[in-house]
């Protein structure tokens, strides 16, 4: 009888310790760590384009070949990160108000899914570049957008996109990293007069 008592006590202790290992507390969701390259920039300055800008050395500028693209549209692609800064250019002669309003509307199309949208005005009188930077927080298709103009004939718009499902938590480091590149691009735009 005593052996049976010790045996059952031993089994109960083992079961009790075994059940303590399995916690019912859910573990927080984890995301892959993303290693980003060192920030360095190079100049995009094609003689056939009416603008130039600086972009990261880990990106590549390619001509936009989509169905709706126009002559001076390009993309700065980051294939290792499934990211893209889309750049569109328009002749603003007599259309500056409608182009800037179109850009505002495109940024605020994300309002339904956005947690917040902030606008920051940009002005560089030395290079004659003025515009607005939009930061769109939340699970949206584009987290950063901007437009810049010379207030007369040039109008350039940019937007950062990722070719992955939007998740603000997992994309937060990439949004921050490439958002800084988009801001650098915007702040280094210079206009050139060419025959269009």
C-alpha positions in Angstrom: 0.0 0.0 0.0 2.8 2.3 0.9 4.5 1.7 -2.5 1.2 2.5 -4.3 0.9 5.8 -2.3 4.5 6.8 -3.3 3.9 5.8 -6.9 0.7 7.9 -7.2 2.3 10.8 -5.4 5.3 10.6 -7.8 2.9 10.5 -10.8 0.9 13.5 -9.5 4.1 15.6 -9.0 5.3 14.8 -12.5 1.9 15.7 -14.0 1.8 18.9 -12.0 5.3 20.0 -13.1 4.5 19.0 -16.7 1.4 21.1 -16.8 3.3 24.1 -15.5 5.5 24.2 -18.6 2.6 24.7 -21.0 1.5 28.3 -20.5 -1.8 29.5 -21.9 -0.5 33.0 -22.3 -0.4 33.8 -26.0 3.0 34.8 -27.3 3.3 38.2 -29.1 3.5 38.0 -32.9 7.1 38.2 -34.2 8.3 39.7 -37.4 11.5 39.0 -39.4 14.4 41.3 -38.8 15.2 43.5 -41.7 18.8 44.5 -42.2 19.0 47.8 -44.1 22.1 49.1 -46.1 24.1 52.2 -45.2 22.5 55.4 -46.4 24.4 56.8 -49.4 23.0 58.8 -52.3 23.7 59.3 -56.0 22.5 61.8 -58.5 19.8 61.1 -61.2 20.5 63.7 -63.8 19.5 62.5 -67.3 19.9 65.2 -70.0 16.5 64.4 -71.4 14.6 64.9 -68.2 13.4 68.4 -66.9 14.4 67.5 -63.3 17.2 65.9 -61.3 17.3 64.4 -57.7 19.4 62.3 -55.4 18.4 58.7 -54.7 19.9 55.9 -52.7 22.7 53.8 -54.2 20.8 50.7 -53.2 17.9 51.7 -55.5 17.7 51.8 -59.3 15.9 54.3 -61.4 13.9 52.7 -64.2 11.5 54.2 -66.8 7.8 53.7 -65.9 6.3 51.5 -68.6 2.8 51.2 -67.1 -0.2 51.9 -69.4 -0.9 55.3 -67.9 2.8 56.4 -67.7 3.9 59.6 -69.4 7.2 60.8 -70.9 9.1 61.8 -67.7 7.7 59.2 -65.3 10.2 57.0 -63.5 10.3 54.6 -60.5 13.1 54.2 -58.0 13.0 50.5 -57.3 14.3 48.6 -54.2 13.8 45.0 -55.4 15.4 43.4 -52.3 12.7 45.1 -50.2 9.8 45.0 -52.6 9.6 48.8 -52.3 9.2 51.5 -54.9 9.1 55.3 -55.1 6.9 56.2 -58.0 7.8 59.6 -59.6 5.4 61.3 -62.0 6.1 64.6 -63.8 3.6 67.0 -65.4 3.9 70.3 -67.2 2.2 72.7 -64.8 1.7 75.6 -67.2 -1.7 77.0 -66.2 -2.6 73.8 -64.3 -0.9 74.2 -61.0 -4.0 74.5 -58.9 -5.6 71.4 -60.3 -2.4 69.3 -60.1 -1.8 70.2 -56.5 -5.5 69.5 -55.7 -5.2 66.1 -57.5 -2.2 65.3 -55.3 -4.0 66.2 -52.2 -7.0 64.1 -53.2 -4.7 61.1 -54.0 -3.1 61.4 -50.5 -6.5 61.7 -48.7 -7.9 58.7 -50.6 -6.1 56.7 -47.9 -8.1 58.5 -45.1 -10.5 55.6 -44.7 -7.7 53.2 -43.6 -5.3 55.8 -42.2 -4.9 56.4 -38.5 -3.7 59.9 -39.3 -2.5 62.1 -42.2 0.0 64.9 -41.6 1.1 67.6 -44.1 4.4 69.3 -44.0 5.1 72.2 -46.3 8.5 72.4 -48.0 10.2 75.4 -49.5 13.7 75.9 -51.0 14.0 79.4 -52.5 17.5 78.7 -53.7 16.4 75.9 -56.1 12.9 77.3 -56.6 11.3 74.1 -55.2 8.1 74.3 -53.1 5.7 71.6 -52.1 3.9 69.4 -49.6 5.0 66.2 -47.9 2.2 63.8 -46.7 2.8 61.2 -44.0 0.0 58.7 -43.9 0.0 56.5 -40.8 -1.9 53.2 -40.7 -2.5 50.2 -42.9 -2.5 52.1 -46.2 -1.1 51.4 -49.6 1.2 54.4 -49.5 2.7 55.8 -46.3 4.6 58.7 -47.8 3.7 61.0 -50.7 4.8 64.4 -51.9 4.6 67.0 -54.6 7.0 69.8 -55.5 6.7 72.6 -58.0 8.5 75.7 -59.2 5.0 77.5 -59.0 5.1 78.0 -62.8 5.9 75.2 -65.2 7.2 72.1 -63.3 5.2 69.7 -61.2 6.7 66.5 -59.7 4.8 64.0 -57.5 6.2 61.0 -55.6 4.8 58.2 -53.6 6.3 55.2 -51.7 4.7 51.8 -52.2 5.4 48.3 -51.1 4.5 45.2 -53.1 3.4 43.3 -50.0 0.3 43.1 -47.9 0.1 46.2 -45.8 0.7 45.7 -42.0 1.8 48.8 -40.2 3.5 46.8 -37.5 5.7 44.6 -39.7 6.4 47.3 -42.3 7.1 50.1 -39.7 11.0 49.8 -40.0 10.9 49.7 -43.8 8.4 52.6 -44.0 10.6 54.7 -41.7 13.8 53.7 -43.7 12.5 54.4 -47.2 10.4 57.4 -46.0 13.8 59.1 -45.2 14.9 58.3 -48.8 11.7 59.8 -50.2 12.3 62.9 -48.2 15.9 63.2 -49.4 14.7 62.7 -53.0 12.1 65.5 -52.5 14.5 67.9 -50.9 17.2 67.5 -53.7 14.9 68.0 -56.7 16.2 70.6 -59.1 14.6 71.9 -62.3 16.2 72.0 -65.7 15.0 73.7 -68.8 14.9 71.3 -71.8 13.0 71.2 -75.0 9.8 69.3 -74.1 
